[in-house]
Amino acid sequence: ACGMAYTSKHFDKASYRVYCLLGDGESSEGSVWEAMSFASHYKLDNLVAVFDVNRLGQSEAAPLQHETSIYQKRCEAFGWNTYVVDGHDVEELCSVFWQAAQVKDKPTAIIAKTYKGRGIPGIENEDNWHGKPVPKDRMEDIINTIQNQIQTNKVLCPELPVEDAPAISIENIKMPSLPSYNIGDKIATRKAYGLALAKLGHANDRVIALDGDTKNSTFAEIFKKEHPERYIECFIAEQNMVGVAIGCATRNRVVAFASTFAAFLSRSYDQIRMGAISRSNVNFCGSHCGISIGEDGPSQMALEDLAMFRAIPTCTVFYPSDAVSAEHAVFLAANTKGICFIRTSRPETSVIYSPEEKFEVGRAKVVRQSDSDRITVVGAGITLHEALAAADELAKQGTNICVIDPFTIKPLDAATILSCARATGGRIITVEDHYKEGGIGEAVCAAMAGQPGIIVQQLAVREIPRSGKPTELLDMFGISARCIMEAVKSTFAN
């Protein structure tokens, strides 16, 4: 709701208002109060939240029961214009809805005291009726009771809202120019993301960016500098940031990109999951993935994020390995329906693709190949560069390997991987800066299931890591170039 209201006020500059109905039980959720804080900070006076305070939760009474004065004090403390009403009094509700529309610079909360099952004997305000149908033998009496309470047969004709939102187009957005990198340039994919997003913002004025107080690390600050009116700072409240992004993208009013450390997106998994269920089109960028972030330590290392996003229906998972592919991931995500996740890395890595290289969702790149390859290695991000380093060293020793960059982990280009595997005797090694569970290795294993003669060996982080220098950690946890070389050699030794 906050995202919808923000879009109305700041992007559409339209008169439509947003109404959000909340249960008193769900107001125990911290995400509700993250949203309350956001709405008052940004003075969303076009937003009305209605708290249905009916006292009863699912299995027992809600913690505050009918203490409407406490709800009022909490809402006012968060900077909201607040009314307490009888939720069964239609005239009183109409009055406060009108009053709310006159208030400037504050969102409005309506604390509506209600009774679950109002007017039905034996059910009103009683426990143990949540989600249950009334007994069949009481159905007729209950319907008659409700009908007898209807005081008018007048047909109500509410006034239709004014349609004053501008006509827009967010289809088929194209980058204004090719990537400006040269092969061999050193740049982190997280920075390439920020540069690409700012560039995309020049291509379409409905592209917006959100961040959770990490913009100087995700490089969303580049977008903010070039398009300040289309940047939303969500502070350290990732659940709300995801909700706001989904709300902004509702009704296809904007193309939203929300970024933070990939590890922190785990806090908002429920919101992401519900966004997919709601068929939302929204994009997320998670930076600082894996142990390659180094000294920041395991609390900041995203090692579960691929598993998390692969499990989301409608989700496309991009894992760019250089600045060129990162730029392509951004504009492909902008034009891809559903949830998109772009996984970016902290270390600077070499550009390996030319500006003219073409990228597609679900199409891998074979970045090293020869007629004498003995094994296929699949890596992405930092581990692709480790695989290439291993390939160079192995070649000096007389062993050639095929190296694949999957580009998208979901959908995975199974056909290319299988073709290369068959050309290398059915042998595949996957290497990833991620836990074994749910990552690249398991994606490849699933794709190769049922294929005769294919053997997959997985190199991944297999225990909780520690702080250290990136190169030391890659080696310590078994995903460095040296570890890839050892895995290749042991395959043939066995």
N, C-alpha and C positions, 0 to 999 in steps of 0.2 A: 504493500500500500504506500509506503514512503517513496519508493521508486516511481510509482505511478503519479503521485502528487508532485514530486520533484520535476518529473517530465512535463506535467501540465504547466507548472509555474515558470520553469526556466528554459525549457526547450520548445514546447508547443506555444507557450505564452497564451494559453487558452483559458476559457472560463469554467471548464468542467471541474467538478469537485470529486473527491475520493472518500468513500465511506468504508470503514473496516469494522466488522463485527467480531468481537472476541468473547470467548467464554471466560468465566471467572477462574475455572480450574487451570486453563492454559496460561493465565497471567502469572503463574508461578515460574514460567519459563524465562530464563535470562534474556533470550532473544527479543522478547516483548519490550523489555526495558532498554535494550540497545536501540531498538526502533524509536522508543519514546524520546530518548536522548537525541537521536539524529534529527527527528522531526522538529523538536523545539530549537535545536541549534541552527537549523536552516529555515526557521520561521515558516513552516509549511501551513499557512492559514487556510489552505484549501483541503485540509485533511481532517476528517472526523472519525474518531475511534469510539465505538459503542461497546461498553463492557456489559455483557448480560450476566448480572450478579444474581443467579438463581439459587445459590447456596450449595447445591449438590454437585459433587464430582461424579466419577464413574463408579467407584467402589465405596465411597463415603463422602462426608461433607468436605467442601473446599476449605482451605485453612482459615480464611477470613469470614467464611459463612456470609451473613448478611450485613457485615460491618462496612456499610457504604462510606462512612466518614473516613475510614482508613484508606480506601481506594481513592477517595477525593484528595486527601492529603498527599498521597504518593504521586498522583498525577500532577498536582499543583507544584510539588517539589521538583518535578521534571520539566516545569515550565509550560504546562498545558492549561489553557482555559478550560475549566471543568464545571459540569452541572451534574447534580444528583436528581434523578427523576423516578417516578413510578413507571416502570417499564410496560405496564398494562394500560396506561392512560395515553390514548392516541393524541388527544389535543395537547397534552403537556409535551409529548415527543415532538409534535409539529412545531410547537413554540420554540423549543431549544434548538431544533434544526435551523429554524429561521435566524435565531440569535447567533448561532455559530457562524452563519454566512456573513454576519456584520463585523465579526472580530478580525482585526488585522494583526499580522506578525506573530500569531500564536496558533498552533493546532488546537483542536477542541476534543475533549474527552467527555462522553456522556455515560455516567454511571447509572445504569438502569436496574433498579431492584425488581426482580421478577420471581415468579414461583413456577417451578417445573410442573407441568400437568395442571396448570391453573384451571379451576372450575370443574375438575373431574373428581368426584368423591372417591376416596380411598387411594388416589394417585397423587393429587396435589401435594407438593412439598414432602413426599415420602421417599425413603431410600429404596434402592434395589429395583428401580424401573428404567435405568439407563439402557437404551438400545433394545428394549424389550417390547414386543407387541402386546396390546391389551388382550385379555382373554376373549375368545370368540363369543362366548355366551353373554359378554357384557358390551359387545360392539354396538348393538342397536341403541341401547340406553345411553351410551357415551356420545354417540353421534347426535342423538336428540338433545342431550344436555348442551352440547356445543352450539347446535343450531338455534336453540332457544335463547342463547346469549347474544345472537346477532340482532342488532337494534335497527338496522336499516336494510332495505333492498336496493338502495340507490347504487347505480353503477359508478364506480370511482374512475375518473379519467385524469391521472396525474399529468402535469405539464411536462412535455418532452424537453430534454436538455438541448441547449443551443449547440449546434455543430460548428464551432469556430476554430477547431484545430486545423493547421495548414496541411495542404496536400503535400506529401513527401514521397521520395523514392529511395529505397535502400537495396534495390536489386542490382546484381551484376556490377558491384563496385570494382573498379580497376585501379591498380597503382599508376600514378602519373608517369613513372619512369622505371627503368630497370634498376636493380640493386647497384650501388656505386662502389662495390668492393672489388679488390683484385685478389687473385689466388695468392695465398701466402700471407695476406694481411692477418694481423692478430686482433681479435675482438671477441668478447664474451657474447654468447647468444642472448643473455639477459639484456645487454645493452642494445644488441641488434633488434630485439623486440621493441624496446622503447623508441628507437629511431624509426622502425617500420610503422609503429602505431601512429606516431606523429605525422609521418608521410601519408598514411591512410586517411588521417584527419583532414588533410588538404584535398583528398580526392572526393570526400563526401562530408557535408557538414552535419550529418546525423550520427557520425561516429563519436562515441563518448568513452571516457576512461574513468575507472574507479580504482582506488587503492586503499589499503589499510595501514597507513602511516609507514609504508616501506618504499615509497616512490623513489627515494634516492638509492635504493638497492635494486629494485625491479626496473628502474629507469623509466617508469611512468612519468617521472618529473619532466622528461623531454616533451611529452604530450602536453603536460600542464603549462609549460613555458610557451608553447606555440599555440595552444588552444585553451586558455585558462577558463573560458566560459563554458567549456564542455568537459571539465574535469571535476570529479566529485571526491573529496577527501572523506573517507569513512572511518578513519582513525582505527584503533585496535579493537575492532568489533566485527570479526570476520563473518559471523552468522548474519548480521545485519547487512554487511557489504554485499554478500551474495543475494540476500533478499531484495536489496535496493536495485542491484543489477537486473535481476529477473523482472522486478516491477517496471523499471525503465524500459525494458525490451518488450513489455506487454503490448499487444496490438500492433507489433512491428513499427513502433514509433522511433526507435533508435537501434544502432548496432553497438552493443555494450561489451566492453572488455574490462574485466576486473582482475587485478593482480595483487599478489602478496607472495611470501615464501610458500612454496608448495606444501611444506609441513603444516602450515597454519590453516590451509584449506580443509584439513581433517576436522577442524572444529565445526565446519559448516556443512558436513556431509548430508545431514538431513535436508537442509535447504536445497542443496544441489540435486539430491534425489527427487525431491518434490518438484523442482523445476523441470526435470525430465518428464515426470508424470504429467505435468501441466503442458507438455509440448513446447517448452520455452526455447527460444533461440538466443543463447547467451554464451559468451566466451570467457574462459578463465586462463590466466597465465600464472604458473607456479614456478618461481625462481628458486635458486639455492638448493637444487636437488642433489641428493646423494652425499657420499663421504668426501667428494671432491671439493666441498666448500671448506674443508680443512679445519682451521683452529676454532671455529664457532661451536663445534661439538655436536653430539647426537640430538640435542633438543631442537636444533635448527635444521637437521639433515632430513630431507624428505626421502624416505626409503620404502614407503607404502603407497605413494600417490598413483603410480601406474595401476596397481591393483584396484585402488579406490575408483579411479575413473573408468577403467576397463569394465567394471561391473555395472556402470550406469547405462541404462538403455538410451538410445539415441546419441550416445557420446562418441565423438571423434577425438582420438588422442594423437597429437602431434609431438614428435620428439626431434627437433632440428639439431643438426650437428655442427653447423657453421652459420655465419651471419647471412649468407645468401638463402639458405634453406629456412632460416628463422623468418626472414622477410616474406618469403613465399607462404610460410605457415600462417602468418598474420592475415594476409589478404585472402587466403583460402578459407580460413576460419570465418572471416567476415561474410563470406558467401555460402557457407555451409549451414544447413538447417540442423537444429538440435543443439545439444551441449557440445562445446569444443574445449579441449584442454591443451595448452601449449606448455611443454616442460622445458624450462631453460636452465642453463648452468652458470655457475659463478666464474670459473676460470676462463681466461682468454684462451681461445683455440684458433688454429689457422683456418683461413678460408680455403676450402677445397673445391668449391664449385665456381664456375664462371658466371658472370651476370646473366648470360644468355640461357643458362640451364633451365629446363622446364620441370616443374614439380606438379604432381597430382595426388589427391587423396587416394590412399591405397596402392600407391606405386613406389616400390623400393628402388634404390640406386645400387648398382654393382660398381663399387669404387675401385676394386682391385681384382683383376682376373687374368688368367693365362691358360694356355692349353695344357699346362702341366700341374695345375692346382691339385693338391692332395686333400684338402679339407676346406669346408666353408665356415667362415666366422661371421657372426651377426652381432653388431654392436651399434650403439647410438649415443649421441652426445659425447661425453668425455671418453667413453670406452671405444667409440669408433676410432678416435685418434690413437688410443692405445693399441687397437688392433692393426692400424696402419703402420705404427712403429714396429710392432711385432712382425708384420709382413715384410718390412724392409730388412730387418735383421735376419729373419729366416731365409729370405732370398739370398743373402750373402752366404748362407750356409748350405745353399742348394735345395731348399724346400720352398715351394710356392704355395700360397694359400689364396683362396677367394674371400674377399671382404665385402659384406653387404651392409648398407645403411637403410634400415626399414622406412625411415621418415615418418610414417604413421604406424603406431603400434596397434591401433584399432581404427579402421580395418587394416589387417596385416596382409602384405602381398605374399600370400602363400605360394603362388605359382612361381614367382621368381626364386624364392628360397628353395623350393623343391627342385626346380630345374638345376640350380647350382649344386645342390646336394647330390643329385644323381650324377652330375659330372665329376664329383669328387668322392665317389665311392660310397655315397650315402652318409657321410660323416659331417656333422654340424657341431660347432661350438658356439654357444651364446654367451655374451659377456655384458654385464649391466651394472650400473651404479644404483642398485636397488636391491631390496631383499629378494630372495629366490621366489617367495610366494607371490603369485599374481603379476609378475613382471614380464620382461621380454622372453625369457627362457620358457616360461609356462605358456605364453602365447604361441611361440614356435612349436612347442611340444603338442599343443592342441591342434595346430594347423597341420602337423605332420602325422597325427594319429591315423592309423590304418594304412599308412604308406609302407609297403614292404621294403625292408633293407635300410631304413633310415634310423640312425642313432644320434640322439641329441645329448650333448654334455653341457651342463649349465654352470657358468662361472658367475657368482653373485655374492653379495654381502650376506653372510650366514650367521652373524651374531651382532649384538648391539655394539656399535663402534665407539670410538673415543675421539678426543681432540688431537690434532696433529697437523703436520704439513700435508697438503694434498697428495704429493707424490709418495710420501711415506705410507699414508693411509691406503692408497690404491694398491700398494704392494702388500701391506699387512693383511688386507682383507681379500686378497686373491683376485683382483681384477686389473692388474697392471699389465703392461706389455710383456714383462718377464713371466708373469703367471700364464698369459696366453701362450707364449712360446713353450713353456713347460707342458701345458695341456696338449698342445699340438704334438710335441715329441712323445709324450706318454701314450698318446693314442696309437702311435705306430710301434712303440715299444711293447705295448700289450697285444 
